[in-house]
Amino acid sequence: MTNKKSARIEEVGDPEGFLNAVGPFITGTYLDSDDVLSMTSATREDGLTYYYYDCYATYGLKGPHTLTACAVKGELALLFCLAATDKQWAASEKTLRQVVTTFRA
């Protein structure tokens, strides 16, 4: 994603640019920009900035609803992805949203 050692996620790209690079890893196939419901960033207590994505991709291999937290630490780009079917999402949306925010690199 970059040739710089120990780059911060902001140096790799803004939330939109980073998503363009990792989108296929989130859905298991391609990710259309229309499938992105929201994207945010936050700096956490560990000093790292995390990018968060909420997507609905009907063709997603693990389920159409995906929540993803991304961080860069050292030379690694780390993705934490949660996927759910429509039925799972209806029953557990609040819990899934809480879980994704607990990810730390």
C-alpha positions as CSV (number, residue, x, y, z in Angstrom):
1,M,0.0,0.0,0.0
2,T,3.0,2.2,0.6
3,N,6.8,1.8,0.6
4,K,7.2,3.9,3.7
5,K,8.2,1.9,6.8
6,S,5.9,2.3,9.8
7,A,3.5,4.6,8.0
8,R,0.4,5.9,9.7
9,I,-3.0,5.1,8.1
10,E,-3.3,8.8,7.1
11,E,-0.1,8.5,5.1
12,V,-1.5,5.5,3.3
13,G,-4.6,7.4,2.3
14,D,-7.7,9.2,3.4
15,P,-10.7,7.0,4.3
16,E,-12.0,6.9,0.7
17,G,-8.7,6.1,-0.8
18,F,-7.9,3.4,1.8
19,L,-11.3,1.8,1.1
20,N,-10.6,1.7,-2.6
21,A,-7.5,-0.4,-1.8
22,V,-9.1,-2.8,0.7
23,G,-12.7,-3.0,-0.6
24,P,-12.3,-6.4,-2.1
25,F,-11.0,-7.8,1.2
26,I,-14.1,-6.5,3.0
27,T,-16.8,-8.0,0.7
28,G,-14.7,-11.0,-0.7
29,T,-15.3,-9.6,-4.2
30,Y,-15.5,-6.0,-5.4
31,L,-17.0,-3.0,-3.6
32,D,-19.0,-0.4,-5.4
33,S,-18.9,3.1,-3.9
34,D,-22.8,3.1,-3.8
35,D,-22.5,0.2,-1.3
36,V,-20.8,2.3,1.3
37,L,-23.3,3.6,3.8
38,S,-20.8,5.5,5.9
39,M,-17.1,6.0,6.5
40,T,-15.6,7.6,9.6
41,S,-12.2,7.9,11.3
42,A,-11.2,8.1,15.0
43,T,-8.0,8.3,16.9
44,R,-8.1,5.9,19.8
45,E,-6.4,5.7,23.2
46,D,-3.5,3.6,21.7
47,G,-2.6,6.7,19.5
48,L,-3.6,5.0,16.2
49,T,-6.2,6.3,13.8
50,Y,-8.8,3.8,12.8
51,Y,-11.0,4.0,9.7
52,Y,-14.6,2.6,10.1
53,Y,-16.8,1.5,7.2
54,D,-20.4,0.5,7.1
55,C,-21.3,-1.2,3.8
56,Y,-24.3,-3.0,2.3
57,A,-23.2,-5.1,-0.6
58,T,-25.8,-7.5,-1.8
59,Y,-23.1,-9.6,-3.6
60,G,-20.9,-9.9,-0.5
61,L,-19.6,-13.4,0.0
62,K,-20.1,-13.5,3.8
63,G,-23.3,-11.5,3.9
64,P,-24.5,-8.2,2.6
65,H,-24.0,-6.1,5.8
66,T,-20.4,-5.5,6.7
67,L,-18.8,-3.4,9.4
68,T,-15.1,-2.9,9.2
69,A,-12.4,-1.3,11.3
70,C,-9.0,-0.7,9.7
71,A,-5.7,0.4,11.2
72,V,-2.0,0.5,10.2
73,K,0.6,-0.6,12.7
74,G,4.2,-1.1,11.8
75,E,4.3,-2.6,8.4
76,L,0.9,-4.2,8.6
77,A,-2.6,-3.0,7.5
78,L,-5.1,-4.7,9.8
79,L,-8.7,-5.2,8.9
80,F,-11.4,-6.3,11.3
81,C,-14.5,-7.2,9.3
82,L,-17.9,-8.3,10.6
83,A,-20.5,-9.6,8.1
84,A,-24.1,-10.5,8.6
85,T,-27.1,-11.7,6.6
86,D,-30.2,-9.6,6.7
87,K,-31.7,-11.8,9.4
88,Q,-28.6,-11.7,11.5
89,W,-28.4,-7.9,11.1
90,A,-32.0,-7.4,12.2
91,A,-31.4,-9.4,15.4
92,S,-27.9,-8.1,16.3
93,E,-27.1,-4.8,14.7
94,K,-26.5,-2.9,17.9
95,T,-24.2,-5.6,19.2
96,L,-22.2,-5.8,16.0
97,R,-21.8,-2.1,16.0
98,Q,-20.4,-2.2,19.5
99,V,-18.1,-5.1,18.7
100,V,-16.4,-3.4,15.7
101,T,-15.5,-0.4,17.9
102,T,-13.6,-2.7,20.3
103,F,-10.9,-3.6,17.7
104,R,-7.4,-2.5,18.5
105,A,-4.3,-3.1,16.6
